[in-house]
Amino acid sequence: MASFADPRDEVVFYVPLWKRNGISIAQFDDYWRDVHGPVCARLPGQMEYWQYHLSAYEGGIFPEIKNIVVNDSPEDQFLGIAELTFSSVEDRTSWFTASAILMDDEHNIFSKAIGYTTSLGNTRTVLSKLPDPYPNGPISAIRYHVMVRKHDEVSVNDFREYFIHTLMHSFGRCDEVLQLRYHVFDEIDTSRPDAQGVEHVEKQGKDYNAAFEITFSNGLDRERFFASDQYIKAMSDGGCIIQMIKPCLERFASTFVCDHQMTLAGQRGSSTAQLITDLGATNQIRDDIKNLMLTNQLSE
């Protein structure tokens, strides 16, 4: 398999997810990764599928930069992101066509699911020094997922030029950054209908234009990065371009599809996959058991 940071053709479906009222965060986590996730993993076309389980951002970590709002509003707080990658627009379309079965399940744990897409060339992993970009559980690092919204008066082209060639370029040159990956979103599709009480269309002025994930080895590296001239200058230069950022700290991640194949989490559910891995139950990953679990047929 090629390095995760190698250039590649990919388009993305990127979905911030709000928890349904009346259920606990444990129920949200468990149902999403053990029930909803394996169903999604079986749909066609996917190259990769991650779930990112997040903490509510309450402020205090990302420094205040003049003219840029750091959003910690409870109303805007999503607790998950689903990221699905595809080798082509056609593969993504085949997934969209098959995804109605997921829409019937969303209302069990989500109140809102806002889907963003990217075009070829607008998703990129700038650098990756993580030992495993396909985790099933907490990573041994600190990772933030950050949504970015431009000022209304700034053109899409000017925003993209700044975001890619100034902001991401500057961040990628910082020694403290362990992994950096970004998405520049297409214009959001407002025709996607709501499904059984789950909002699919963002309110006017609430949508985002880009997102990035940024990873640090530890809190010291994070604080050095935020205090660095590169961070302060790159963000300050964007004060007239960026209107708002929305950071979220990752609690853990689950990978359900990797290199067009279901992972153990995709086959059996994330919690079961963790248990099999922690116990070293090698018999559970044999082809005969895999075939039995996926087809209900014993291998001859």
C-alpha positions as a printed NumPy array, in Angstrom:
array([[  0.   ,   0.   ,   0.   ],
       [  1.274,   3.481,  -0.874],
       [  2.098,   6.006,   1.826],
       [ -0.988,   7.804,   3.142],
       [  0.541,  11.179,   2.207],
       [  1.304,  10.201,  -1.414],
       [ -0.679,  12.203,  -3.998],
       [ -3.715,  10.282,  -5.23 ],
       [ -7.029,  10.717,  -6.989],
       [ -9.795,  11.028,  -4.419],
       [-13.093,  12.754,  -3.868],
       [-14.765,  12.897,  -0.486],
       [-18.132,  12.897,   1.23 ],
       [-17.603,  14.641,   4.571],
       [-20.455,  14.75 ,   7.084],
       [-20.528,  16.558,  10.461],
       [-23.115,  14.819,  12.65 ],
       [-25.168,  16.154,  15.552],
       [-26.323,  13.78 ,  18.297],
       [-30.041,  13.199,  18.663],
       [-31.542,  14.664,  21.826],
       [-32.576,  12.139,  24.457],
       [-29.748,   9.642,  23.979],
       [-26.448,   9.457,  25.855],
       [-23.048,   9.976,  24.283],
       [-22.31 ,   6.294,  25.011],
       [-25.412,   5.249,  23.064],
       [-24.432,   7.592,  20.24 ],
       [-20.899,   6.157,  20.092],
       [-21.92 ,   2.509,  20.355],
       [-24.765,   2.586,  17.854],
       [-22.827,   4.616,  15.301],
       [-19.721,   2.419,  15.378],
       [-21.312,  -0.983,  15.966],
       [-24.65 ,  -0.78 ,  14.119],
       [-24.7  ,   2.073,  11.595],
       [-21.019,   1.848,  10.624],
       [-20.959,  -1.795,   9.449],
       [-24.084,  -1.169,   7.333],
       [-22.436,   1.817,   5.664],
       [-19.219,  -0.163,   5.114],
       [-21.097,  -2.659,   2.934],
       [-22.281,  -0.069,   0.413],
       [-20.46 ,   0.069,  -2.944],
       [-17.765,   2.412,  -4.188],
       [-15.867,   3.323,  -1.023],
       [-12.09 ,   3.611,  -0.93 ],
       [-11.984,   4.559,   2.774],
       [-14.504,   5.194,   5.518],
       [-13.647,   6.734,   8.879],
       [-15.804,   7.722,  11.819],
       [-14.371,  10.465,  14.02 ],
       [-15.93 ,  10.634,  17.489],
       [-15.45 ,  14.128,  18.913],
       [-15.619,  16.149,  22.108],
       [-17.567,  19.383,  22.403],
       [-15.227,  22.358,  22.051],
       [-15.634,  24.743,  24.978],
       [-12.913,  27.227,  24.042],
       [ -9.549,  27.949,  25.633],
       [ -7.241,  25.964,  23.335],
       [ -7.178,  27.661,  19.939],
       [ -5.786,  31.197,  20.312],
       [ -7.935,  34.195,  19.507],
       [ -6.887,  35.882,  16.258],
       [ -8.18 ,  39.341,  15.359],
       [-11.291,  39.243,  13.14 ],
       [-11.576,  35.415,  13.311],
       [-14.267,  33.861,  15.506],
       [-13.435,  30.588,  17.282],
       [-16.869,  28.992,  17.464],
       [-17.783,  27.296,  20.744],
       [-21.559,  27.7  ,  20.43 ],
       [-23.462,  24.635,  21.735],
       [-25.937,  24.973,  18.847],
       [-23.134,  24.45 ,  16.33 ],
       [-21.521,  21.56 ,  18.2  ],
       [-21.465,  18.307,  16.279],
       [-20.038,  15.217,  18.002],
       [-19.065,  13.161,  14.988],
       [-17.684,  13.36 ,  11.468],
       [-18.067,  10.656,   8.847],
       [-15.408,  10.843,   6.136],
       [-15.791,   8.641,   3.075],
       [-13.277,   8.725,   0.217],
       [-13.771,   7.508,  -3.341],
       [-11.397,   7.011,  -6.257],
       [-13.762,   8.797,  -8.643],
       [-16.948,  10.822,  -8.816],
       [-18.615,   7.78 , -10.402],
       [-17.777,   5.627,  -7.362],
       [-19.207,   8.289,  -5.075],
       [-22.372,   8.455,  -7.167],
       [-22.806,   4.682,  -6.864],
       [-22.55 ,   5.034,  -3.089],
       [-25.083,   7.886,  -3.046],
       [-27.485,   5.77 ,  -5.105],
       [-27.234,   2.899,  -2.615],
       [-27.327,   5.018,   0.549],
       [-31.102,   5.264,   1.036],
       [-30.831,   2.363,   3.483],
       [-28.691,   4.598,   5.718],
       [-31.207,   7.435,   5.617],
       [-33.742,   5.113,   7.248],
       [-31.316,   4.589,  10.142],
       [-30.081,   8.147,  10.739],
       [-32.917,   9.252,  13.009],
       [-31.947,   6.665,  15.634],
       [-28.865,   8.658,  16.678],
       [-28.59 ,  11.862,  14.611],
       [-30.589,  15.087,  14.682],
       [-28.605,  16.73 ,  11.9  ],
       [-26.229,  15.493,   9.177],
       [-24.757,  18.089,   6.813],
       [-22.992,  16.505,   3.851],
       [-20.12 ,  18.225,   2.048],
       [-18.364,  16.985,  -1.085],
       [-14.977,  17.73 ,  -2.614],
       [-13.833,  17.595,  -6.227],
       [-10.663,  15.957,  -7.535],
       [ -7.625,  17.839,  -6.256],
       [ -9.441,  19.525,  -3.371],
       [ -8.704,  16.889,  -0.73 ],
       [ -5.081,  16.322,   0.193],
       [ -2.936,  14.84 ,   2.945],
       [ -0.114,  17.382,   3.267],
       [  1.934,  15.211,   5.609],
       [  1.455,  12.1  ,   7.706],
       [  3.871,  10.812,  10.323],
       [  1.286,   8.735,  12.181],
       [  2.251,   5.055,  12.404],
       [ -1.293,   3.985,  11.454],
       [ -3.683,   6.305,   9.584],
       [ -6.428,   3.664,   9.864],
       [ -7.096,   3.346,  13.612],
       [ -9.869,   1.589,  15.464],
       [ -9.858,   3.363,  18.802],
       [ -8.008,   6.329,  20.319],
       [ -4.81 ,   7.377,  18.572],
       [ -1.655,   7.986,  20.623],
       [ -1.663,  11.673,  19.707],
       [ -3.844,  14.793,  19.898],
       [ -5.967,  15.418,  16.81 ],
       [ -8.335,  18.279,  16.034],
       [-10.859,  18.506,  13.223],
       [-11.395,  22.141,  12.253],
       [-14.171,  23.574,  10.085],
       [-13.463,  26.88 ,   8.299],
       [-15.932,  29.511,   7.044],
       [-15.001,  32.453,   4.824],
       [-16.309,  36.009,   5.036],
       [-19.343,  36.489,   2.788],
       [-17.652,  39.18 ,   0.724],
       [-14.621,  36.982,  -0.061],
       [-14.784,  35.046,  -3.327],
       [-14.492,  31.27 ,  -3.363],
       [-11.331,  31.492,  -5.48 ],
       [ -9.642,  33.98 ,  -3.14 ],
       [-10.547,  31.854,  -0.131],
       [ -9.182,  28.69 ,  -1.719],
       [ -5.972,  30.404,  -2.796],
       [ -5.336,  31.589,   0.769],
       [ -6.467,  28.384,   2.474],
       [ -4.347,  26.016,   0.369],
       [ -1.286,  28.067,  -0.499],
       [ -0.895,  30.134,   2.675],
       [ -2.625,  28.414,   5.58 ],
       [ -2.08 ,  24.738,   4.79 ],
       [  1.362,  25.401,   3.291],
       [  2.477,  27.214,   6.458],
       [  1.027,  24.602,   8.819],
       [  2.649,  21.79 ,   6.859],
       [  6.104,  23.3  ,   7.378],
       [  5.83 ,  23.258,  11.184],
       [  7.885,  20.554,  12.903],
       [  5.259,  20.172,  15.626],
       [  2.597,  18.94 ,  13.188],
       [  2.36 ,  15.155,  12.997],
       [ -0.383,  14.922,  10.386],
       [ -2.196,  17.509,   8.272],
       [ -5.048,  16.775,   5.877],
       [ -7.495,  19.208,   4.308],
       [-10.724,  19.379,   2.308],
       [-11.915,  22.318,   0.209],
       [-15.656,  21.879,  -0.147],
       [-17.824,  22.197,  -3.227],
       [-20.848,  24.452,  -3.021],
       [-23.193,  22.673,  -0.634],
       [-26.129,  20.762,  -2.1  ],
       [-29.279,  22.354,  -0.695],
       [-31.569,  19.925,  -2.53 ],
       [-30.823,  17.013,  -0.201],
       [-34.132,  16.38 ,   1.622],
       [-34.446,  15.954,   5.368],
       [-35.052,  12.363,   6.485],
       [-37.387,  11.442,   9.354],
       [-36.541,  14.5  ,  11.409],
       [-32.816,  14.605,  10.54 ],
       [-31.78 ,  17.982,   9.1  ],
       [-29.771,  17.694,   5.875],
       [-29.688,  21.367,   4.85 ],
       [-27.723,  23.908,   6.869],
       [-29.326,  27.193,   7.892],
       [-28.452,  30.246,   5.807],
       [-24.901,  31.401,   6.556],
       [-24.065,  28.383,   8.717],
       [-22.304,  26.218,   6.141],
       [-18.511,  25.875,   5.936],
       [-16.102,  26.201,   3.023],
       [-13.268,  23.918,   4.1  ],
       [-12.003,  21.665,   6.871],
       [ -8.676,  20.335,   8.044],
       [ -7.429,  17.821,  10.566],
       [ -4.24 ,  18.588,  12.45 ],
       [ -2.412,  16.196,  14.761],
       [  0.248,  16.745,  17.438],
       [  2.309,  14.238,  19.405],
       [  1.445,  15.887,  22.721],
       [  0.239,  19.059,  24.396],
       [  3.681,  20.652,  24.377],
       [  3.923,  20.418,  20.604],
       [  0.39 ,  21.778,  20.281],
       [  1.193,  24.824,  22.403],
       [  4.494,  25.432,  20.582],
       [  2.613,  25.343,  17.287],
       [ -0.028,  27.834,  18.421],
       [  2.713,  30.167,  19.726],
       [  4.802,  29.903,  16.554],
       [  5.32 ,  32.805,  14.167],
       [  4.142,  30.587,  11.306],
       [  0.76 ,  29.94 ,  12.904],
       [  0.187,  33.497,  14.095],
       [  1.22 ,  35.093,  10.791],
       [ -0.699,  32.65 ,   8.586],
       [ -3.876,  33.063,  10.643],
       [ -3.482,  36.831,  11.015],
       [ -3.041,  37.182,   7.254],
       [ -6.404,  35.446,   6.952],
       [ -8.304,  37.81 ,   9.224],
       [ -9.965,  39.454,   6.234],
       [-10.66 ,  36.075,   4.577],
       [-11.678,  33.665,   7.359],
       [-14.777,  34.607,   9.312],
       [-14.873,  31.596,  11.658],
       [-13.2  ,  28.352,  12.63 ],
       [-14.902,  25.514,  14.501],
       [-12.407,  23.132,  16.199],
       [-13.318,  19.743,  17.67 ],
       [-11.028,  17.409,  19.603],
       [-11.087,  13.773,  18.516],
       [-11.85 ,  11.231,  21.245],
       [-11.344,   8.166,  19.058],
       [-11.673,   7.045,  15.449],
       [-12.951,   3.916,  13.737],
       [-11.925,   2.795,  10.243],
       [-14.482,   0.659,   8.417],
       [-13.088,   0.618,   4.874],
       [ -9.439,   0.777,   3.799],
       [ -8.115,   0.406,   0.252],
       [-11.607,  -0.505,  -1.023],
       [-11.901,  -3.408,   1.469],
       [-13.848,  -3.676,   4.698],
       [-11.66 ,  -3.686,   7.789],
       [-12.335,  -5.979,  10.732],
       [-14.401,  -3.113,  12.211],
       [-16.41 ,  -2.961,   8.994],
       [-17.003,  -6.704,   9.045],
       [-17.803,  -7.174,  12.731],
       [-18.37 ,  -3.735,  14.284],
       [-15.802,  -1.47 ,  15.895],
       [-16.171,  -2.695,  19.502],
       [-15.987,  -6.36 ,  18.478],
       [-12.924,  -5.637,  16.343],
       [-11.248,  -3.94 ,  19.306],
       [-12.006,  -6.93 ,  21.536],
       [-10.649,  -9.413,  18.967],
       [ -7.488,  -7.331,  18.6  ],
       [ -6.972,  -6.802,  22.34 ],
       [ -7.383, -10.526,  23.083],
       [ -5.257, -11.583,  20.117],
       [ -8.033, -13.866,  18.85 ],
       [ -6.279, -14.82 ,  15.611],
       [ -8.831, -17.512,  14.774],
       [-11.438, -14.758,  14.39 ],
       [ -9.585, -13.251,  11.418],
       [ -9.208, -16.526,   9.494],
       [-10.794, -16.706,   6.064],
       [-13.223, -19.454,   7.1  ],
       [-14.696, -17.355,   9.914],
       [-14.682, -14.24 ,   7.739],
       [-16.601, -16.135,   5.064],
       [-19.064, -17.5  ,   7.631],
       [-19.743, -14.058,   9.107],
       [-20.122, -12.335,   5.734],
       [-22.005, -15.001,   3.771],
       [-23.493, -17.318,   6.43 ],
       [-21.756, -20.172,   4.599],
       [-19.127, -22.565,   5.955],
       [-16.011, -22.889,   3.813],
       [-15.495, -26.336,   2.383]])
